[in-house]
Amino acid sequence: MAHAQSPIAILGCGTMGEAIVAGLLASGARPPADLLATSRREARRESLATTYGVQALEDNRAAIDGAEIVLLCLKPKGALELLSDPAIVTALEGKVIVSIAAGVPLARLRERCPASACVRAMPNTPCTAGKGMTVLARAPGVSDAQLESVRDIFCAVGRCIELDDAHMDAVTALNGSGPGFVYVMIEALTDGGVMMGLPRDRAVEIAASVFEGAASMVLASGAHPAALKDDVTTPAGCTIAGLLTMEDGRIRSVLARAVQEAAAVASRLGGDPPLGPSDQSA
Ligand SMILES: NC(=O)c1ccc[n+]([C@@H]2O[C@H](COP(=O)([O-])OP(=O)(O)OC[C@H]3O[C@@H](n4cnc5c(N)ncnc54)[C@H](OP(=O)(O)O)[C@@H]3O)[C@@H](O)[C@H]2O)c1
């Protein structure tokens, strides 16, 4: 059975895999020697080994053999192709496999890896900075201890909660794609500050800090965001003037529909077959 300090294999260590590696090392939760990262490209492996001191391997099988917990960080199509290899499936037997692939439901993971403990995870790139959010869903038969060993990994790089697999496409849109949506909002608010004469570097620092601070208020207070908004809205003041301008632009439905649309696309990423013309991702 996996335990808290089992070595971790990160198969397909690209953008999201690297975010997890960087966050785990920065938090001190794991030493580099505990992490085995794979990539097909030599230059990428060299970069991972040099930057982080982790074991960077070409051979996925060797990485699986050296670990108890295996993070599957390839794109959905690549992840499913890898799990079509009988040697890989055999190597995964008895191990905890954590797929972060968008659109690949637990049922498909279990179909490919019936003798593994299958967990689906949807993290996001702020894991790099220890401010990630990860949602886990476990397949039937995954024990509390096994899930705990996965939670330990993601709690080291941010928050981590468990939900049912049925919610994971919505989570992919809100959490996996969410940072992309927020970067656009930060950029837009920054532009507003620049328009009013602020230096861009100061404006972006202020805009990003506003997001960080407001998010902390929501999380720490547990208050409804509307109540917090009312608290900062003085009658006839500048904030209500700005808010009404946002409503004129249908800001709420635009943002909500972005999540809806991203979830619809996410649900198709793990299609069997075909997956589409290109390697798609969250
Ligand atoms: N990016 C995000 O914000 C985000 C957020 C949440 C979830 N996700 C999910 O995370 C997964 C990865 O996304 P990503 O953005 O990190 O993609 P990515 O940067 O392309 O990373 C995937 C990595 O897999 C490697 N790879 C491909 N085939 C391989 C193989 N057979 N063996 C070993 N390595 C292989 C690729 O490198 P080589 O070509 O060098 O092998 C690449 O570096 C996706 O399933 C996505 O749905 C992403």
The ligand as an SDF file (V2000), in Angstrom:
LIG
                    3D

 48 52  0  0  0  0  0  0  0  0999 V2000
   -1.9070   22.9920  -18.1960 N   0  0  0  0  0  0  0  0  0  0  0  0
   -2.8540   23.1390  -17.2670 C   0  0  0  0  0  0  0  0  0  0  0  0
   -3.1230   24.2390  -16.7840 O   0  0  0  0  0  0  0  0  0  0  0  0
   -3.6210   21.9320  -16.7850 C   0  0  0  0  0  0  0  0  0  0  0  0
   -4.4390   22.0530  -15.6580 C   0  0  0  0  0  0  0  0  0  0  0  0
   -5.0960   20.9100  -15.1820 C   0  0  0  0  0  0  0  0  0  0  0  0
   -4.9690   19.7020  -15.8460 C   0  0  0  0  0  0  0  0  0  0  0  0
   -4.1940   19.6260  -16.9480 N   0  0  0  0  0  0  0  0  0  0  0  0
   -4.0520   18.3160  -17.6130 C   0  0  0  0  0  0  0  0  0  0  0  0
   -2.6950   17.9840  -17.5010 O   0  0  0  0  0  0  0  0  0  0  0  0
   -2.3090   17.2060  -18.6080 C   0  0  0  0  0  0  0  0  0  0  0  0
   -1.0310   17.7900  -19.1830 C   0  0  0  0  0  0  0  0  0  0  0  0
   -1.2630   19.0980  -19.6310 O   0  0  0  0  0  0  0  0  0  0  0  0
   -0.0360   20.0720  -19.8480 P   0  0  0  0  0  0  0  0  0  0  0  0
   -0.5990   21.3950  -20.1280 O   0  0  0  0  0  0  0  0  0  0  0  0
    0.9420   19.9230  -18.7340 O   0  0  0  0  0  0  0  0  0  0  0  0
    0.5730   19.4490  -21.1900 O   0  0  0  0  0  0  0  0  0  0  0  0
    2.0900   19.4180  -21.6550 P   0  0  0  0  0  0  0  0  0  0  0  0
    2.8050   20.6290  -21.1960 O   0  0  0  0  0  0  0  0  0  0  0  0
    2.0830   19.1220  -23.1100 O   0  0  0  0  0  0  0  0  0  0  0  0
    2.7100   18.1740  -20.8680 O   0  0  0  0  0  0  0  0  0  0  0  0
    2.5980   16.8590  -21.3040 C   0  0  0  0  0  0  0  0  0  0  0  0
    3.9930   16.2860  -21.3430 C   0  0  0  0  0  0  0  0  0  0  0  0
    3.8880   14.9050  -21.6570 O   0  0  0  0  0  0  0  0  0  0  0  0
    5.0930   14.5310  -22.2950 C   0  0  0  0  0  0  0  0  0  0  0  0
    4.8330   13.2790  -22.9900 N   0  0  0  0  0  0  0  0  0  0  0  0
    4.0140   13.0590  -24.0430 C   0  0  0  0  0  0  0  0  0  0  0  0
    3.9860   11.7560  -24.3590 N   0  0  0  0  0  0  0  0  0  0  0  0
    4.8030   11.1350  -23.4750 C   0  0  0  0  0  0  0  0  0  0  0  0
    5.1900    9.7830  -23.2790 C   0  0  0  0  0  0  0  0  0  0  0  0
    4.7280    8.8060  -24.0350 N   0  0  0  0  0  0  0  0  0  0  0  0
    6.0190    9.5060  -22.2660 N   0  0  0  0  0  0  0  0  0  0  0  0
    6.5160   10.4710  -21.4660 C   0  0  0  0  0  0  0  0  0  0  0  0
    6.1830   11.7780  -21.6040 N   0  0  0  0  0  0  0  0  0  0  0  0
    5.3390   12.1040  -22.5970 C   0  0  0  0  0  0  0  0  0  0  0  0
    5.4120   15.7040  -23.1920 C   0  0  0  0  0  0  0  0  0  0  0  0
    6.8060   15.8750  -23.3470 O   0  0  0  0  0  0  0  0  0  0  0  0
    7.6330   15.1040  -24.4560 P   0  0  0  0  0  0  0  0  0  0  0  0
    7.0130   15.4530  -25.7670 O   0  0  0  0  0  0  0  0  0  0  0  0
    9.0180   15.6040  -24.2590 O   0  0  0  0  0  0  0  0  0  0  0  0
    7.5210   13.6550  -24.1310 O   0  0  0  0  0  0  0  0  0  0  0  0
    4.8920   16.9060  -22.3900 C   0  0  0  0  0  0  0  0  0  0  0  0
    5.9440   17.5950  -21.7290 O   0  0  0  0  0  0  0  0  0  0  0  0
   -3.4610   17.1970  -19.5850 C   0  0  0  0  0  0  0  0  0  0  0  0
   -4.0830   15.9390  -19.5620 O   0  0  0  0  0  0  0  0  0  0  0  0
   -4.3820   18.2820  -19.0930 C   0  0  0  0  0  0  0  0  0  0  0  0
   -5.7300   17.9710  -19.3290 O   0  0  0  0  0  0  0  0  0  0  0  0
   -3.4990   20.7080  -17.4250 C   0  0  0  0  0  0  0  0  0  0  0  0
  1  2  1  0
  2  3  2  0
  2  4  1  0
  4  5  1  0
  4 48  2  0
  5  6  2  0
  6  7  1  0
  7  8  2  0
  8  9  1  0
  8 48  1  0
  9 10  1  0
  9 46  1  0
 10 11  1  0
 11 12  1  0
 11 44  1  0
 12 13  1  0
 13 14  1  0
 14 15  2  0
 14 16  1  0
 14 17  1  0
 17 18  1  0
 18 19  2  0
 18 20  1  0
 18 21  1  0
 21 22  1  0
 22 23  1  0
 23 24  1  0
 23 42  1  0
 24 25  1  0
 25 26  1  0
 25 36  1  0
 26 27  1  0
 26 35  1  0
 27 28  2  0
 28 29  1  0
 29 30  1  0
 29 35  2  0
 30 31  1  0
 30 32  2  0
 32 33  1  0
 33 34  2  0
 34 35  1  0
 36 37  1  0
 36 42  1  0
 37 38  1  0
 38 39  2  0
 38 40  1  0
 38 41  1  0
 42 43  1  0
 44 45  1  0
 44 46  1  0
 46 47  1  0
M  CHG  2   8   1  16  -1
M  END
$$$$
